Structures are given as C-alpha cells and as structure tokens.
Amino acid sequence: MKTFVIGIALACVAMGIATNAFAVPPNEVLRIETNQTFTGACCSSLGETVTITEPKMVVPVTVTFSTDYRASGNGLIGISVNGHPCATEQNFFTFAPADGTFRSLNYEWVVTPTDGLVRGNNTITVCGGVGFGGGSITFGFNTLAVRISK
C-alpha cells in the first residue's frame, strides 16, 4: 500500500510539472472575445500583437492566429515581426456571405532569425487587409499565440 501511495504522489507531481511546462506566458497569448472591425487595403497592422523574449541564442518561434471573420471582399493576412513589413505570402481569406455569418481561419507561421527575430524582446503583429482597393474585415473571437522553440 505504501508503494501505491508513493506511486500516486509521484504521478501527481509529474502531471503538475507537465502542466506548467505547457503553460503559455500571458504576454505570448492574446485572446479577444469581442468583435473588432478593421477597414483598409492590404497591408496594415490589424492591432493584434504579442511579445516574446528570445534567449542569447535566437531560436525559431511558432505563431498561431485563429479567428472567426466576416469580410467585405477577398484579402490577405500575415504577420509583421518587430515592425518589419507585413509578410502575407499566400495567406488569403475569402469574402464572407452577405447574411452576416462568420467563417473560420487558422494560420500558423514558423518565424526564424532571418525573418527579423532578435535577442531580447520581439513583437509579432497580425497584419493584412481587404484586397488592394479597401474594404473591411470583422474578427470575432480570436487568439494570437507565439511559442518559442525548445
């Protein structure tokens, strides 16, 4: 019985350590639970920003952005690292139906030192816009998170 109790205690300690290992520091996650509407053509800041502190040896980070959205036209979405130009690559979102329903999108980027990461504090901002002639996009519930590689 004593061995069983010790085994259970060790399992609880291991689960506590594992939970802390996967916890995301508050500055590395942004969760917005109210609708936000952005107007304009690509490519400008959409106001969603997280920060991460890189160690002495800069390593890649994984950035994830997920949201429900409505848009008045097709557009692009990307990220800006430390104020550098918006990197949209081929990250398109499409026109949402006129009935007001939302669509979902989820993007993930791996950001490396060559993308502009530096030792110390780094900011990552969602950027984009509707087409190149303007329009609007409304984000519903959304999450922006960044995780440093270990």
Secondary structure, DSSP 8 states (H G I E B T S, - for coil): -HHHHHHHHHHHHHHHHHHHHH---GGGEEEE-S-EEEESSSSEEEEEEEEEEE-SS---EEEEEEEEEEESS-EEEEEEETT---B-TT-EE----TT---EEEEEEEEE-GGGT--SEEEEEEEEEEETTT--EEEEEEEEEEEEE--
